[in-house]
Amino acid sequence: MSYVSHHAIIVTSNGYDSADQRLREAHDYANKHFGALTSQIISSVFNGYKTFFVAPDGSKEGWDESDEHDIKRDNFIKILDDMMYDDGSGPIRYAEVRYGTDDCDQLTTTVTRSN
């Protein structure tokens, strides 16, 4: 039996001009591959941070649509990881979260990937 498990990705730039370009590149990629699931870029009230997120696809685990979006999320995370510097720092930070599952064995909210 299939179950729902929401996966969302939150992406934030560090507020520097060079980071804005990287964030726009990431946002353009997300728009192209996730479409309407991609939010607008939102500016923080303080320190110039900018953030957008990719909303969950809403499909049940194991369905073709869910598997397709798993691959899209994997590819997007690879793009974000490639923006990091050799020392692990970088202009972009992200977290992929898994939450809201209706699988009784997996009731916790978790950060599945982050940098």
N, C-alpha and C positions, 0 to 999 in steps of 0.2 A: 504494500500500500504506500502511496506517495504522501509526502508531507510538505508543508510550506516552511521555508527557512529563508528569511530576508537577508540579502547581502547588499550593503551600501558602501560606497567609497567616498571619503572626505579628503579633499586636497586643499592645502593651504600654502601660499607663498610667504616668504619672510619679509616682504614689504620693500625690498630694494628694487631699483629699476630693472636690473638684470633679471631678477626673479619674476618680474611682471611678464617679460617676454616668454620665459619658460612656462609660466602659468597659462598664458594665452595659447601656447603650443599644446599644452596638455588639455586645455579646455576645447580647443578646436578638434583634437583627436577624439575626445569624449563625445562631442556633438556629432561627429561623423559616424561613430560606431555605436553610440547608445541613444542618439536622437533625443526625443522628448524626456528621457530619463535624466538628462543632464540639466542641472540648475544653471541659472545665471551666475556670474562671478559677483560675490558680495564683498564689500569693503568693510573692514572692522572699524569700530569707533576710534580706537587708539592704535598708534604705531604702524599704520599702513598695511597691516596684513590683509590678504585677499584670499577668499575661499570659494570653492564650489563643491558640489557633491553629485555623485551618480546614484540615483535612487534604485531600489530593488526592482527586479524585473517582474516579480509577482507570480512566477511560475512555480509549480511544485517540483521538488527534487526528483531527478531521474527523468523528467519530461524532456523532450527534444529542445524546447525553448529554454529550459533551465540549463541544459548542457551547453547550448549555444552561447548563453550569457556567461557561463563559467569560463569558456574560452576567451570571450571578449574581455572579461575582467582580468584574466591571466595576462593577456597581451597588453592591456592598459597598465597594469602594475609593472610589467617589464619596461614599458616606455618611461614610467616614473622612476624606476630604479636606474635606468640608463642616464637620467639627469643628475644623478649623485656624483660627487667627486670621489677620487680614489680613497680618501681618508674617511669616507662615510658621511661627510657633511654635504650640504647642498641647499639650493634655494627653495626646494619643494619638499613638503612633508605630507604624508598621507597615512590614512588608516582605513583598512577594510574591516567592517564590523558585520557580525552575523547575529541576528536577533529575531525575536518574535516567532520562533518555530512552534509548530503544533505537534512536533514529535515528542512524545512524553519522555524519551530517553535523552533528549538534547534541549532541555529547557533553559539553559544558561545563555546569556549574552556574552559574546567573545570578540576580541580583536583578533582576526584571523591572520592579518598581515599588516605590517607598518614599517616605516623607516625612521 
